Amino acid sequence: MPRTPEPEVIISGAGAAGLTLAIDLARRNVGFLLIDKAAEPFIGSRGKGIQPRSQEVFEDLGVIDRIVASGGEYPVQRYYTERGPVDRPAIEMPDPTPEEPYQIPLLVPQFLTERRLRERLAELGHAPLYGHELIGIDQDGDGVSARIATPSGERTMRAAYLVGADGGRSFVRKSLNIGFPGKTLGVRAVVADVRADGVSADAWHRWGQGMDTQVALCPLYGTDMFQYQAAVPFDVDIDVSAAGLTALFHERTGRTDIVVREVPWASVFEMNARLADTYRVGRVFLAGDAAHVHPPTGGQGLNTSVQDAYNLGWKLAAVLDGAPISLLDSYQQERRPVAEAVLGLTERLLEAAKDRYTSRGREVSQLDLGYVDSPLTLPTPHRDKGPLAGERAPDAPVTGAGGLGTRLFSLFRGPHWTLLGHESDRTAAPAARKGLHIHTTGPRGDLTDPGGHLRDAYGLAAGQWVLIRPDGYIAAIAATADLHTVEAHLDTVGSW
């Protein structure tokens, strides 16, 4: 373990949540240590769905183009019936809109998503430390002491905060005696990455009806592999060798022309739905699967984990830079209800999948999740149209003062707050402050809205302002006369 200055944050777990948090802290110049007890990065495809809201997050973090290039859109589902194959869409595929430029979930193997995140982290000058296991936690009013087993021996590191992003069997959660109530869902499954002969990569192939006969092969774009999926009995040892998976496939389909020839990764697991009693004890936080686990139906797990980290990162950075420590209370207040809702959704989708035909719509996109009831959200005056404070901030095409086109998401990109004024006098804006970018349309404004997309996306009248949080949610909507409430809010939550 290199001799580095004491970090401000220690992150245990270098999966999607830990990597996302590390990237966000790195771009905010927050010192951190990212460790993982595994000897090397995860090699499986497990969490392969990247939902539209996560794509927006990855755009802000500067990695979306590489993630898009690493996978593809979900293929058609091909069901093999007694009457022959039937093709059905796996998901609804609406066209992008100015307000929602990402509409379609992407299929990207988890190991490729995490590889792209590590590449982005390396660009920011950091890397995970593998083979470094967190084995002890002690905290006091000033910080956290973490005992870490490294290849060269045990070492104790001190930090202001520690985040456990260390998976469903989280050492951090267990060390803090945080309850993890929930239930097993009566489904045991094998998921494996395989190379197979005799099957095409143009469809997600599905055989059988009912959990005891189903088996599927989903192409993993960006690779030459398929994800092998099957529910399996609880009381049987499952042979996950190439020969064993081939035999199970032949037993369920009667097809001997398809043969598994290589299995780079496989997992046999019981599906659970569990939610941590709390996401925080003092200076220690849980994120990702350490805080919530649910069935893989709907492609929600990795995405919920990424957004946990995206929510927590800016708050840790703000508090470390002087914002009130009470800001950190909002992490659990905002993210735990989201995880609770996701648990319900994935259980419903699992029940549907137990039959046969499944298709997913907007409910899995995570675009409609928000924080309307958050203490960080100023109450919204009555509105006949447009989003409420606490909801996701829409995108919109606009034109800069020099006549060049841009997008609101481009203006939001980065670790800052954004205040947008519609048809507002720039001189009425609050005084400049650290961490706040101000843009206006109207007299002496730096933007124009020739197509009315900004106005329509936000449902704004002339003279109204919208405050956008660093994580892309609306914190407040106010008239010019009420901008003092926005300034007071920034003093409370931190524009740092």
HELIX and SHEET records of a PDB file:
HELIX    1   1 ALA A   16  ARG A   27  1                                  12    
HELIX    2   2 PRO A   52  ASP A   60  1                                   9    
HELIX    3   3 ILE A   64  SER A   70  1                                   7    
HELIX    4   4 GLN A  110  GLU A  123  1                                  14    
HELIX    5   5 PHE A  171  SER A  175  1                                   5    
HELIX    6   6 ALA A  242  THR A  253  1                                  12    
HELIX    7   7 GLY A  288  ALA A  290  5                                   3    
HELIX    8   8 GLY A  301  LEU A  320  1                                  20    
HELIX    9   9 ILE A  325  LEU A  328  5                                   4    
HELIX   10  10 ASP A  329  ALA A  353  1                                  25    
HELIX   11  11 ARG A  362  VAL A  364  5                                   3    
HELIX   12  12 LEU A  408  PHE A  412  1                                   5    
HELIX   13  13 ARG A  426  ALA A  428  5                                   3    
HELIX   14  14 HIS A  453  TYR A  458  1                                   6    
HELIX   15  15 THR A  480  ASP A  482  5                                   3    
HELIX   16  16 LEU A  483  VAL A  493  1                                  11    
SHEET    1   A 6 LEU A 129  TYR A 130  0                                        
SHEET    2   A 6 PHE A  32  ASP A  36  1                                        
SHEET    3   A 6 VAL A   9  SER A  12  1                                        
SHEET    4   A 6 TYR A 161  GLY A 164  1                                        
SHEET    5   A 6 VAL A 284  LEU A 286  1                                        
SHEET    6   A 6 ARG A 280  VAL A 281 -1                                        
SHEET    1   B 3 GLY A  49  ILE A  50  0                                        
SHEET    2   B 3 LEU A 106  LEU A 107 -1                                        
SHEET    3   B 3 GLY A  72  GLU A  73 -1                                        
SHEET    1   C 8 GLY A  84  ARG A  88  0                                        
SHEET    2   C 8 VAL A  76  THR A  81 -1                                        
SHEET    3   C 8 ALA A 203  TRP A 207  1                                        
SHEET    4   C 8 VAL A 215  LEU A 220 -1                                        
SHEET    5   C 8 MET A 225  VAL A 232 -1                                        
SHEET    6   C 8 GLY A 182  ASP A 197 -1                                        
SHEET    7   C 8 VAL A 259  LEU A 275 -1                                        
SHEET    8   C 8 HIS A 292  VAL A 293 -1                                        
SHEET    1   D 3 GLU A 133  GLN A 139  0                                        
SHEET    2   D 3 VAL A 144  THR A 150 -1                                        
SHEET    3   D 3 GLY A 153  ALA A 159 -1                                        
SHEET    1   E 3 GLY A 405  ARG A 407  0                                        
SHEET    2   E 3 PRO A 397  GLY A 400 -1                                        
SHEET    3   E 3 LEU A 447  THR A 448 -1                                        
SHEET    1   F 4 LEU A 436  THR A 440  0                                        
SHEET    2   F 4 TRP A 417  HIS A 422  1                                        
SHEET    3   F 4 GLN A 464  ILE A 468 -1                                        
SHEET    4   F 4 ILE A 474  ALA A 479 -1                                        
END                                                                             
